[in-house]
């Protein structure tokens, strides 16, 4: 599949054999709330964006008309991303899907500042998804978060994290000013 690195395709093949990943055909709007998903993405305004992730791993939060909102795990520093995935695994074990309460609890467990959500929550337009969508079972969250690396376009991963942390700090300051 175009745009997906060979090592990631190998992981997906392994997960498919164990029935730990479900494929939703390109063009489908069947993004299940609370699931971890992965797809190839081409943003509507990519020409004007400073950077974007063409292979996001997202936790679906809401569906809104022609798009859905998701937490893109690639915008969280790697070690914290793994902690979040592990916390989500503990909270979703033997459940059909992740709930908002599970996500909030896992976020706190991974010691992620709430203001970091400001840089992680992204909107994805269905018509700009350029591949089938993979929905992962809870047992695979850690492996997927660990092994599916960001595919940032226009900037390096290091630069994106530095930029995100700057946005996080700005949002944190705004939040503190609002509480006064």
TAKA-V883967 format. One record per backbone hydrogen bond with DSSP energy under -1.0 kcal/mol. CO is the residue of the C=O (numbers start at 0). NH is the residue of the N-H. If there is no record, write none. Layout:
co = {CO/CO}
nh = {NH/NH}
//
This chain:
co = {0/4/5/6/7/8/9/10/11/12/13/14/15/19/21/23/24/28/31/34/35/36/37/39/42/44/44/51/53/55/56/57/58/59/61/63/65/66/67/68/68/69/70/71/72/76/77/78/79/80/81/82/83/84/85/86/87/91/98/99/100/101/102/103/104/105/106/107/112/113/114/115/116/119/121/123/124/125/127/132/133/134/136/137/139/140/141/142/143/146/150/152/155/156/157/158/159/160/161/162/163/164/165/166/167/168/169/170/171/172/173/174}
nh = {3/8/9/10/11/12/13/14/15/16/17/19/18/136/134/132/27/30/34/59/135/57/133/129/45/47/48/152/40/38/72/36/70/33/68/66/125/63/123/60/61/121/58/74/75/80/81/82/83/84/85/86/87/88/89/90/91/94/102/103/104/105/106/107/108/109/111/110/115/116/117/118/120/71/69/67/127/128/41/23/37/21/139/140/143/144/145/146/147/148/53/51/159/160/161/162/163/164/165/166/167/168/169/170/171/172/173/174/175/176/177/178}
//
